[in-house]
Amino acid sequence: MTTVDIIVAGAGPAGLASAAALATSGFSVAVVAPRAPARAPDTRTAALFNGSLALLQNIGAWDSLAADTAALAGIRIIDDRDTLLRAPAVTFEAHELGLTAFGANVPQEALARALRDAVERLVNVQFIDAQVTAIDVEPSPSGSSQDALKSLAHVHLDTGAVLRASLLVAADGRNSTCRKAANIAAEVTNYPQIAIAAQFGHSREHRGISTEFHRPAGPCTVVPLPRRRSSLVWVERPAMARRLVAADDAAFTAALEERLHGVLGTVTAIGERRHFPLSCVKAATLAAPRVALVGEAGHTLPPIGAQGLNLGFRDVATLAELVGAARAAGCDIGGQAVLDRYVAARRTDIDVRTRAVDWLNRSLLADLLPSDLARGASLHLIGGIAALKRQVMRAGFESAGSLPHLMRPSLERVPVAIPALDARP
Ligand SMILES: Cc1cc2nc3c(=O)[nH]c(=O)nc-3n(C[C@H](O)[C@H](O)[C@H](O)COP(=O)(O)OP(=O)(O)OC[C@H]3O[C@@H](n4cnc5c(N)ncnc54)[C@H](O)[C@@H]3O)c2cc1C
C-alpha cells in the first residue's frame, strides 16, 4: 500500500495548485485524477485577483502563463434592463485603490498547462490516473496523540488500489465523490440559466476594462485578453442559450454585437463556444476527519463577479499555510486541530460571497420592483460616494480576513529539503 503525506483528489486548478503549494513545502504528495479525455478546448478564462496571481507566482506557475493574460485595470457595470429604474453605469478602477490592476484575465487552458508543468517539475509529487471511490479513516485505538498520528486516511481508487495519507485534499469538483464519501452534506441550487463562454476579437481597444451588462436573464460579461481580444461569459435562459450556441458564427456575432452596444466596436473572429449550466453548491462544512475540501468541491458559484476560482485559490493557500505550520510545530498535519482552523479561517469569506452572488443573480432574474430598487439604489450610492466605492472594491476583489502568506507578492520562500517520494510498502 502506498503511503504519502498528502493525497490530492482532482487535477483541476484547485487540485494542481494544492499539490504545488504542498509539495514545494516539502510534503510528499500523490495527485489522483482520471486522465482528461480528449475534448473540445476549455473556452473559459478566469479573472484572477492579485492574491491569486501571487499564489501562481509563489508556486512557479506564473512565468510561463503571463504572456497569455491581460491586466484588469477596471470593472464597469452597466444596468441593461428595460426599466424606468435603470441604475447609472459604475466603473471600478484599480487606481482608485492605488493599484495598477485588480488582477489579470487568464485563459483556463493555459492555466491548466502552467499548473501541470509546475507540479511535474516537483520530484515529490506522483500522478495516479484513477478516481477516488471511497475513503475510510483508520480509528486510533486509544485516542492518544501518538496514536492519532498513526491514524491515516485510506483512500480507495477505482483501480482497486488503496493509498494512505495523513490528509486527503478533496479538489474533485462540484460533484465531489470525496465530499460524499466523507459524509459532508451539500446544498445544491440549480438556476434556470446557462453561461456561454467564448473568446473573440474586436475593433475597439478594451483599455483593460471588463464590462458586465446586467440583464434580466443574467449578466453578459466581457473581460480583456491580450491585444484586441476579450473573453465572454454570456448568461441566458436555457432555450435562448441553446439557440445561441447552435447558431452559426455570423448569427452569433451579430447577436453579440447587439448585446455589447458597441463598447468593443465590431466583433471579429469569434472562437469556439461552450456552455455551462449554472448552479450553486455549498458544502455544509469544509472538513471531515482527515479530509479537507478545496475549490468547487466545497463551493460552486455562478460565474458572476469572478469569485469562483479566486475563492478556491484562497482555500488552497490557507490550507497549505495551516498544514505547514502544523508540521513546523510537530503536530499531526491532518489532525482535527488543523482542520478546525481551516474551516474557521474560510467560513466567512465563502458564506459572504456565496450569498452576495446568489442575491445578485436572483435579483436580476426576479424582475420585481423591490429588487430593482435595491440594486439600483446600491449602484447609485456606490457610484456617488468615493469611500463607499473603495470599500466595495476591497470587499469584492480582496480576501475577507488576512491574506495567507502564499498570496502575498514576492514571497521569499524558506528553502526546504525536499525528500524523494516516499512510497512505503
Ligand atoms: C463560464 C465560467 C466562467 C468562470 N469565470 C471565472 C472567473 O472569471 N474567475 C474565477 O475566479 N472563477 C471563474 N469560474 C470558476 C472556475 O472556473 C472554477 O472555480 C474552477 O474551474 C474550479 O476548479 P476546481 O479545481 O475546483 O474544479 P474542477 O476544475 O472541476 O476540477 C475537478 C477535478 O477533479 C477530478 N475528479 C472528479 N471526480 C474525481 C474523483 N472521484 N477522484 C479523483 N478526481 C476526480 C476531475 O477530473 C478534475 O480533474 C468560472 C466558471 C465558469 C463556468
The ligand as an ORCA input file, in Angstrom:
! r2SCAN-3c Opt
* xyz 0 1
  C     -18.254     30.185    -17.579
  C     -17.394     30.244    -16.329
  C     -16.553     31.342    -16.115
  C     -15.781     31.409    -14.949
  N     -15.005     32.520    -14.742
  C     -14.319     32.632    -13.591
  C     -13.559     33.816    -13.321
  O     -13.520     34.757    -14.126
  N     -12.867     33.887    -12.141
  C     -12.906     32.893    -11.218
  O     -12.273     33.017    -10.160
  N     -13.616     31.749    -11.447
  C     -14.313     31.604    -12.604
  N     -15.036     30.464    -12.848
  C     -14.975     29.363    -11.866
  C     -13.787     28.430    -12.136
  O     -13.770     28.037    -13.491
  C     -13.889     27.202    -11.234
  O     -13.943     27.649     -9.897
  C     -12.717     26.269    -11.356
  O     -12.525     25.844    -12.678
  C     -12.954     25.033    -10.464
  O     -11.753     24.360    -10.300
  P     -11.663     23.073     -9.357
  O     -10.243     22.618     -9.463
  O     -12.234     23.339     -8.024
  O     -12.645     22.001    -10.029
  P     -12.563     21.267    -11.455
  O     -11.858     22.120    -12.452
  O     -13.943     20.807    -11.763
  O     -11.628     20.002    -11.224
  C     -12.088     18.821    -10.641
  C     -11.062     17.720    -10.863
  O     -11.436     16.577    -10.104
  C     -11.339     15.406    -10.910
  N     -12.224     14.409    -10.342
  C     -13.574     14.329    -10.411
  N     -14.012     13.261     -9.710
  C     -12.912     12.657     -9.193
  C     -12.701     11.501     -8.352
  N     -13.714     10.752     -7.936
  N     -11.429     11.182     -7.998
  C     -10.384     11.943     -8.416
  N     -10.527     13.044     -9.193
  C     -11.772     13.382     -9.584
  C     -11.691     15.911    -12.310
  O     -11.240     15.004    -13.302
  C     -10.921     17.243    -12.316
  O      -9.548     16.994    -12.574
  C     -15.826     30.362    -13.995
  C     -16.670     29.258    -14.211
  C     -17.460     29.212    -15.349
  C     -18.387     28.027    -15.552
*
